[in-house]
């Protein structure tokens, strides 16, 4: 009868041994979270935010996106094609495409196979071709070939999400919306303008905080800043025009 007791003691000892590292890891994780919370800077105040955008505006009064387009429809297609692709790659594909299909009607005439031949250098080109043709069909049948000016309506179209819809209404129709991509999400949380967890949270926070006079161009300024200066792996803080205003704790030197 004594042997089972010794087994129980051994089992208890084993469980204690395995539980100790687990408990330790939990304590370490909690401490890391607390340190990160203490270390994370608070969002910049309104006066600082305004000064940041004044500097962006002074450096680039009329910022432009890098996707090439000729009208609202080609802009919509170009942005839809840019998912998981570079602007340079999209432009190479669409120059010849838009020369023959710059309206929904012409895109339908080109057909899905013809479209695939133009965009086969892009990631997920089969899915994108299906979406662009389905998108053209709906525009022709429901909107007379015109691109809707509403984000909510655009989001119902094949292959069009909130980011694409926001870009189109901002650039094509002058509606001051922020289309949040990875660059804008990073810059927003790094400066920070706001501390957010999702693109939608970021869009809502930015559209609420950025002064109206800067809101129309803010989308371009933030993307270009994130793409060429406030880079993901190594931000080039030594040449950043707002480095003295940014609260990012890990600034880099040249």
C-alpha positions as CSV (number, residue, x, y, z in Angstrom):
1,X,0.0,0.0,0.0
2,X,3.0,2.3,0.5
3,X,4.0,2.2,-3.2
4,X,1.0,4.1,-4.5
5,X,1.7,6.8,-2.0
6,X,5.3,7.2,-3.4
7,X,3.8,7.3,-6.9
8,X,1.5,10.0,-5.9
9,X,4.3,11.9,-4.4
10,X,6.3,11.5,-7.6
11,X,3.4,12.6,-9.7
12,X,2.8,15.6,-7.5
13,X,6.5,16.5,-7.7
14,X,6.5,16.2,-11.5
15,X,3.4,18.4,-11.7
16,X,5.1,21.0,-9.5
17,X,8.2,20.9,-11.6
18,X,6.2,21.5,-14.8
19,X,4.0,24.1,-13.3
20,X,6.8,26.2,-12.0
21,X,8.2,27.2,-15.4
22,X,4.6,27.9,-16.6
23,X,3.9,30.1,-13.6
24,X,7.2,31.8,-14.1
25,X,6.5,32.5,-17.8
26,X,3.2,34.0,-16.9
27,X,4.8,36.4,-14.4
28,X,7.5,37.3,-17.0
29,X,4.7,37.9,-19.6
30,X,2.8,40.1,-17.2
31,X,5.9,42.1,-16.4
32,X,6.6,42.6,-20.1
33,X,3.1,43.9,-20.7
34,X,3.4,46.3,-17.8
35,X,6.8,47.5,-19.1
36,X,5.3,48.0,-22.6
37,X,2.4,49.9,-21.2
38,X,4.7,52.2,-19.3
39,X,7.0,52.6,-22.2
40,X,4.4,53.3,-24.8
41,X,4.1,57.1,-25.3
42,X,0.8,58.9,-25.1
43,X,-0.7,60.3,-28.3
44,X,0.6,63.8,-29.2
45,X,-1.5,66.7,-28.1
46,X,-3.6,68.7,-30.6
47,X,-1.0,71.6,-30.9
48,X,1.7,69.1,-31.8
49,X,-0.5,67.2,-34.2
50,X,-1.3,70.5,-36.0
51,X,2.4,71.4,-36.2
52,X,3.2,68.0,-37.7
53,X,0.7,68.5,-40.5
54,X,1.8,72.0,-41.1
55,X,5.3,70.7,-41.7
56,X,3.9,68.0,-44.0
57,X,2.0,70.6,-46.0
58,X,5.0,72.9,-46.2
59,X,7.2,70.2,-47.5
60,X,4.7,68.8,-50.0
61,X,1.7,71.2,-50.6
62,X,0.0,69.0,-53.2
63,X,0.8,65.3,-52.4
64,X,-0.1,62.7,-55.0
65,X,-0.6,59.0,-54.8
66,X,1.7,56.8,-56.9
67,X,-0.9,54.7,-58.7
68,X,-1.5,55.8,-62.3
69,X,-5.1,56.4,-63.4
70,X,-7.1,58.4,-65.9
71,X,-10.6,58.6,-64.3
72,X,-12.5,57.4,-61.2
73,X,-13.1,54.0,-62.8
74,X,-9.4,53.3,-63.6
75,X,-8.5,54.6,-60.1
76,X,-11.0,52.1,-58.6
77,X,-9.5,49.3,-60.6
78,X,-5.9,50.3,-59.9
79,X,-6.5,50.4,-56.1
80,X,-8.3,47.1,-56.2
81,X,-5.4,45.5,-58.0
82,X,-2.8,47.0,-55.6
83,X,-3.8,44.6,-52.8
84,X,-0.6,42.5,-52.0
85,X,1.2,44.3,-54.8
86,X,3.4,47.3,-55.2
87,X,2.3,50.5,-56.9
88,X,5.2,50.1,-59.4
89,X,4.0,46.6,-60.3
90,X,0.4,47.7,-60.7
91,X,1.4,50.7,-62.9
92,X,3.4,48.4,-65.2
93,X,0.4,46.2,-65.6
94,X,-2.3,48.8,-66.0
95,X,-0.6,51.1,-68.6
96,X,-1.5,48.7,-71.4
97,X,-4.7,47.6,-69.7
98,X,-6.2,51.1,-69.4
99,X,-5.2,51.9,-73.0
100,X,-7.8,49.4,-74.1
101,X,-10.2,49.3,-71.1
102,X,-10.7,52.5,-69.3
103,X,-14.4,52.1,-68.7
104,X,-16.6,49.3,-67.2
105,X,-18.1,48.7,-70.7
106,X,-14.7,48.2,-72.3
107,X,-13.5,46.0,-69.4
108,X,-16.5,43.7,-70.0
109,X,-15.7,43.6,-73.7
110,X,-12.1,42.7,-72.9
111,X,-13.3,39.8,-70.8
112,X,-11.8,37.9,-67.9
113,X,-9.2,36.0,-69.9
114,X,-8.1,39.2,-71.7
115,X,-7.8,40.9,-68.4
116,X,-5.8,38.1,-66.9
117,X,-3.2,38.5,-69.7
118,X,-2.7,42.1,-68.7
119,X,-2.4,41.5,-64.9
120,X,-0.7,38.1,-64.7
121,X,2.4,39.6,-63.2
122,X,0.4,40.6,-60.1
123,X,-0.2,38.4,-57.0
124,X,-3.6,36.7,-57.0
125,X,-4.3,37.8,-60.6
126,X,-7.0,35.1,-61.2
127,X,-9.1,36.3,-58.2
128,X,-8.5,39.9,-59.1
129,X,-9.6,39.4,-62.7
130,X,-12.8,37.7,-61.5
131,X,-13.5,40.6,-59.1
132,X,-12.7,43.4,-61.7
133,X,-15.0,41.8,-64.3
134,X,-17.8,41.3,-61.7
135,X,-17.2,44.9,-60.5
136,X,-17.6,46.2,-64.1
137,X,-20.8,44.2,-64.6
138,X,-22.4,45.7,-61.5
139,X,-21.3,49.2,-62.4
140,X,-22.9,48.9,-65.8
141,X,-26.1,47.2,-64.7
142,X,-26.7,49.2,-61.5
143,X,-25.0,52.5,-61.8
144,X,-24.9,53.3,-65.5
145,X,-21.2,52.7,-65.7
146,X,-20.5,55.4,-63.1
147,X,-18.4,55.0,-60.0
148,X,-20.5,55.7,-56.8
149,X,-19.3,58.5,-54.6
150,X,-20.3,56.7,-51.4
151,X,-17.9,54.6,-49.3
152,X,-20.8,52.4,-48.1
153,X,-22.0,51.7,-51.6
154,X,-18.5,51.1,-52.9
155,X,-17.9,48.5,-50.2
156,X,-20.7,46.4,-51.6
157,X,-18.8,45.9,-54.9
158,X,-16.7,42.8,-55.6
159,X,-13.1,43.2,-54.5
160,X,-13.7,46.5,-52.9
161,X,-13.0,46.9,-49.1
162,X,-13.0,50.0,-46.9
163,X,-9.5,51.0,-47.8
164,X,-10.1,50.9,-51.5
165,X,-13.4,52.7,-51.2
166,X,-11.9,55.4,-49.0
167,X,-9.0,56.0,-51.5
168,X,-11.5,56.4,-54.3
169,X,-13.8,58.9,-52.6
170,X,-10.8,60.8,-51.3
171,X,-8.8,61.1,-54.5
172,X,-11.5,61.0,-57.2
173,X,-14.2,63.0,-55.5
174,X,-12.4,65.1,-52.9
175,X,-14.1,63.5,-49.9
176,X,-11.7,63.9,-46.9
177,X,-11.3,60.2,-45.9
178,X,-8.3,58.3,-44.5
179,X,-7.6,55.0,-46.2
180,X,-5.6,53.0,-43.7
181,X,-2.9,50.7,-45.0
182,X,0.1,49.2,-43.2
183,X,2.1,52.5,-43.5
184,X,-0.6,54.6,-42.0
185,X,-1.4,52.1,-39.3
186,X,2.4,52.0,-38.3
187,X,2.9,55.8,-38.4
188,X,-0.3,56.5,-36.4
189,X,0.8,54.2,-33.6
190,X,4.5,55.1,-33.8
191,X,4.3,58.9,-33.5
192,X,1.6,58.3,-32.1
193,X,-1.4,60.2,-33.3
194,X,-3.5,57.5,-31.6
195,X,-3.0,54.1,-30.1
196,X,-5.2,51.7,-32.1
197,X,-5.5,47.9,-32.7
198,X,-7.3,47.8,-36.1
199,X,-7.4,49.7,-39.4
200,X,-11.0,50.8,-38.7
201,X,-10.1,52.1,-35.2
202,X,-7.2,54.0,-36.9
203,X,-9.4,55.6,-39.5
204,X,-12.0,56.7,-37.0
205,X,-9.3,58.2,-34.7
206,X,-7.5,60.0,-37.5
207,X,-10.6,61.4,-39.1
208,X,-11.7,62.7,-35.7
209,X,-8.3,64.2,-34.7
210,X,-6.8,65.7,-37.9
211,X,-7.8,69.3,-38.5
212,X,-10.2,69.8,-41.3
213,X,-7.8,71.9,-43.3
214,X,-5.3,69.0,-43.6
215,X,-7.7,66.1,-43.8
216,X,-8.1,65.9,-47.6
217,X,-4.3,65.4,-48.1
218,X,-3.5,63.6,-44.9
219,X,-3.9,60.2,-46.5
220,X,-1.1,60.9,-49.0
221,X,1.2,62.6,-46.5
222,X,1.0,59.7,-44.0
223,X,1.5,57.0,-46.7
224,X,4.5,58.7,-48.2
225,X,6.0,59.4,-44.8
226,X,5.6,55.7,-43.8
227,X,6.9,54.5,-47.1
228,X,10.0,56.6,-47.5
229,X,11.0,57.9,-44.0
230,X,9.1,56.2,-41.1
231,X,9.9,52.7,-42.4
232,X,8.9,49.5,-40.7
233,X,12.3,48.0,-39.9
234,X,14.5,51.0,-39.5
235,X,12.8,54.5,-39.5
236,X,15.1,57.1,-40.9
237,X,14.7,59.4,-38.0
238,X,17.9,61.4,-38.7
239,X,16.2,63.0,-41.8
240,X,12.6,63.1,-40.5
241,X,11.0,66.5,-40.6
242,X,9.0,65.8,-37.5
243,X,11.6,63.9,-35.4
244,X,11.5,66.5,-32.6
245,X,7.8,66.1,-32.3
246,X,7.5,62.4,-32.6
247,X,7.3,60.4,-29.3
248,X,8.7,57.1,-30.7
249,X,11.2,56.0,-28.1
250,X,13.5,54.0,-30.4
251,X,14.7,56.7,-32.8
252,X,17.5,55.7,-35.1
253,X,20.7,57.5,-35.9
254,X,22.3,57.7,-39.4
